[in-house]
């Protein structure tokens, strides 16, 4: 979602200016598109990391350990 919002925020005049300046498709991507999408990519990566980390914490909490899940009479 963050990457899509970052891409939507880029004005088409930037790409038109690159085309008029003679930039090819890969040059436009690496010199214009990728740097402008970097904040959205970073935000998406951070959100995905923390969502996965949260699942790991919940899983470890639910699984417990032998010291916290002792049986009666042990």
N, C-alpha and C positions, 0 to 999 in steps of 0.2 A: 504494500500500500504506500509506504513512504517513497519508494522509487517512482511509482506512478505519479505521485503528487509532485515530486521534484522534476520529472520530465514534463509535466503539464505546465510548470512554472516557467519553462524556457520559452522565450519568444522566438517565433519563426523567423524573425528578421535576422537573428544571429546566424542561423543556418543559411539564409539567403546571402548574407555578407560573406560567409566562408566560401560559398559557391562562386560568387562574383570574384573573390580574391584568387580563385583557382584551386582551392583545396579539394582533394579527392575524398571519396567516402570514408576511407579508413583514417585519413588525416582529420576529417571533421569529427569522427567519433573519438579519437584519442586526444585531440587538442581542445575540443569544445564540449562534446556530450559527456564524456567520462568525468572530467573535472567538475562539471555542473551537477552531475548525479552523485558525486562522492558523499555529500552529506546525507542524502537519502539512503544510499547503500549502507553507510555506517550506522544510521539509525535503525534500519531494518536488521542489520547484523546484531546490534546490541539488544534489541527487543527479542529476537529469536534466541540469543544466548541466555538471557535472563529467564525466558519462558522455559527453556530446557533445563536450566539450573534449578528452577523452582520445582519442576517435576522430579528431579533427582532428590531434592531435599524431602519432598513429600513421600517419595518411595522409600527412602532410608528411614524416615520417621515411622511409616506404617510397618516396615519390615521389623524394626526393633533389633535388639541384640539379645544374646543369651543372658546377659546380666539384668536386663530390664524385663525379660519375658520368662521368668522362672516359673516352674510348675509348683503347685502346692506340695509340701512334703519334701522339697529338694533342699 
